[in-house]
Amino acid sequence: QVHIAESGGGVAPPGGSLRLSCQASGTIPGIAMMGWYRQAPGKPRGLVARIFIGQTPTYGDDIEGRFTISVDAAENTALLQMSMLKPEDTGVYSCQLMTSTFNNYWGQGTQVTVSS
């Protein structure tokens, strides 16, 4: 059983910053990838950032240069540092874990609202 817990969402003004944390726990054989996805109101869920272990990060459109993802595979954690936030960054941010056995797990999500 694997549990994913996200934290760090909230409200920030345009141009502000937030940091999201993702902690995976349970029986995890190894981590192949961790990532963050976002679902804005009325839109499908889309990629924010992800890292396959041993590779460089991949970022969604209009994300790179503003957000930075980091993963600690030994601690089963993923961080998303978000800066220069825009109103269109508003949404529910969910953490995904892909294990080394290619099983996928998702957290419940954390709300991020960018508004003045």
C-alpha angles and dihedrals in degrees: 000000000000125000125197120200123187126193140168103066122135143111124317133170121245107282091025132119139238133176122215124200130201122194122188120199139174131053103347116169092195139312124261098170143354125192149159126238130186133211116196121196110285093004135099121255112273139186119273100169139326139178127208104206110263094018135091118266124267119217133197125242114299091005107095113092092027104053130043126198124201130179131198104198093186091056095036091233136133126192128197115197108197122194136167088030119199129201089249089063087072114119148089111300116208129189121224127199122194112192126215086257089057098249114144126218130183135199125227092254135242126241120241118188122185110195140133 
